[in-house]
Amino acid sequence: MKITPLDLDGLFLCEPARHGDARGWFMESYRQDKLDAAVGRAVRFVQDNRSMSAERGILRGLHYQAPPFAQDKLVQCVGGKILDVVVDVRRSSSTYGQASTLELSDENAQQLFVPTGFLHGFVTLTENVQIAYKVTAPYDAYSDGSVHWDSVGVDWNLDADPKISDKDRVAPLFSDWVSPFD
């Protein structure tokens, strides 16, 4: 597995190697020791999650979980294709408010390590998208939050209005929101 730092501090691209032949392929999708070495600290995942989006143009985000239940995430698209979006919201960061986008798909098998202190979301680029992600803290409804997806200056690659949840529709604008992350 190749792990490469990306443009925002703490954000890493994980690229598993596929080994295949006429029968199919094998891929080691996660190695704790390699991720810890790349990130520079121990990362302990405590929960695995899956989501499924049936249609193209479904947008989920921008979400976060506030301290003390803040989460590092390892995100992978295991079916279909997405545009994955993260925004650095660590108030002390030199890249506060900056976004990064990455196309994840079942074909490229890439994963994105998203550290605590980032907003996260994605838009589906195909039908029948499945996302698998690991997190370092369990879900906590009282710590769950969101920021309006269209308030951070990201080109979401949309050709129509996205399909979003009521929660995401009424989320505060980035300019009106106070980050809980130092």
N, C-alpha and C positions, 0 to 999 in steps of 0.2 A: 504494500500500500504506500503510495506516494502522498505526502501531506505537505501542502504549500501555503505559506502565509499570503493573505490577500491584501487589498488596499487599505482596509481599516484594521487598526490594531486589535489583535485577538481573534480575528476572523480567519478561518482556514478552509481550504479546499482539500478534500480527501478523495483520492482517486484509486479505488481498488483495481487490482490487475485481474483480468479474466483470462483463464486458461481453457481453451476449447479445442474440440476436434469434431469429427462428423456426428458424434452423439449429442453434442451440446457443449456446455461450459461449466466451470467451477470458479467461484470467486470467494475470497476471504473478505467479508464485508466490514469487519471491525476487528481492531487489535488495540486493546487497552494500553499496552506498553508503548506502542508507536504514537498514539494520540497524546498520552501523558508527556512523552519526550518532546513532541512538536509544540504543545501548548505551554510546556514549562512548569506544569503542576499536575497533581493528581486530579483526574476527572472521574467522579463516581456517579454513574447513571443508576437511577432508582426506579424508573418507570419507562416503559415503551408504549408508544401510542401509534394508532393508525387512523387515517382519514380517507374517505372516498368522496370524490366529486364526480357526478354523473355527466355533466355537460361542460363544454368549452365555455370560457368566459366567466367562470365562478371565481370570485375574489374573496379570499379569507385574510383578514388583517386590517390594520397592523396591530398585532397583539403583543402583550408582555405579561409577566407575572412579577409583581412587586416583592421586595424583601418583606419578610424573611423567607419567602417561598420563591425567590428569583431562580431562574433556570438557565443553565447552559443547555444547548440543544445540538443534536447531531441529526440533520434532516436529509432524507433521501427520497427521491421519487421512484417508486417501485412499479408503477404502471402509468403510462402516458408521459406527458411533458408539462412542465410548469416554468413560469418566470418567478424565481424566488427573490424576495426583496427584504433587505435588512437596513435598519437605520440606527446609527450609533446615538444613544441617548444618555451616555455617561457624562454628567455635567462637567467633570474635570478633564474630559478627553479633548485633545486638540482637534479631533474629527467629529465633535458633537454636532448632530444635525445632518451629517453626511450619510448618504445612502449608497448601497452597493446592490447590484442585481446580478443574477446568475441563472442560466437556463439549466435545470435539472431534468433528467429523463431516465426512464428505464433503460434506454439504449446506452447512454453515457455512464450510468451507474455512479456518477459523482455524488459526493455527500458534502454538505456544508456544516462546519462546526460554527455555531453561533454562541458567543459567550454571553453571560449575564450582562445586562445593560444595553441590550439591543431590542428594538422593535422588530417583529418578524411577520411576514405575510407572503402570500403568493397568489398568482392568477393562473388558472388552468388554460393551457394552450391546445389541449386535445380533450376528447371525451374520455370518460372512465379513468380518471386520474386517481392513483393511490399514493399516499404519502406515509412513510414510516419514519418515526423520529423517537430518539431517546432523550430523556430529560434528567437533570440532576436533582430535582425536587418534585415531590408529588403535586398534582393539581390542587389548588386551593381557591375556591370560588371567591373568597373575600379579597384575594390578592390579584385576581384576574382583571386585566384592563386592556383598553384599546385606544388607538389614536386614529383619527380619520385618514383613510388610505390616500385620499387625494389632496392632502395638505402638506406633503413633504417634498414636492417637486420631482417626483419619480415618473418617468415614462413607462407606463405599465403595458405598453404594446397592445392596447385595446382597439378593436375595430367597431365596438358597440358598447353600450352601457353595461357594466359588469353586473352579475347577479351577486348580491351581498345580503348578509343577515341584517335584521333590524338593529342588533347590537352594533355592528360595524357602520351602519347608516347614520346612527346618532352619536357616534364617537366624537370626542372633542377634537377640534383642530389642533395641529401641532403648535401653532402660535399661542393657543390658549391653555395649553397643557403644561403642567409642572412635572418634570421627570423625578421619579423617586430614587434614581440611581446617581451616586456620587461620581 
